[in-house]
Amino acid sequence: MNDLIRKQLTDAQATMDKAIVHCESELTKIRAGKASAGMLDGIMVDYYGNPTPLAQVGAINTPDARTLIIQPWEKNMLVPIERAIMEANIGINPQNDGSIIRLVVPPLTEERRKELVKKVKEEAEKGKIAIRNIRKDANEKIKKLKAESVSDDEIKVGEAEVQKVTDAYILKVDKHAELKEKDIMTV
């Protein structure tokens, strides 16, 4: 296989790896009835006028499967943390006892589980679309190599390789989504 085509394949794989990592992180944010610090990823707290990730203004612990405890580094951050959690609309009301914030994760109803499974499927589809877009870009770059005296046969082989890689990455997305669905549907 031509080195130029091999480079395009390597670039496409690296970008697809990033798409998988992003998809995994999005799936982690979907709560499955169990408390995890990952549920709070992406929540920004107003820290003296600057939006700061929640994990940087306090310690997040999970003492049991249904409870999250946030211990702010500074006492005066309790109210901004509480406000940020309310604004994030994650479906959990924070309980402020003056020194820590406690989040009790409610058990999921069957209806809520089905909604979450739909959300998992949406995120998986976004991941697949990202991978397909990467495939499209890689194929376009490979076709442009014709100007650099790469033969039509080599271009066809390159495109076939891109398709094999794409299929493998789409399978990875499906596996991650399937695991998350099992996790959500497990009572």
Buried (B, 14 or more C-beta within 10 A) or exposed (E): EBEBBEEBBEBBBEBBEEBBEBBBEBBBBBBBBBBBBBBBBEBBBBBEEEEBBBBEBBEBEBEEEBBBBBEBEEEEBBEBBBEBBEEBEBEBEBEBEEEBBBBEBEEBEEEBBEBBBEBBEEBBEBBBEBBBEBBEBBBEBBBEBEEEEBEEEBBEBBBEBBEEBBEEBBEBBEEBBEEBBEBBBEE
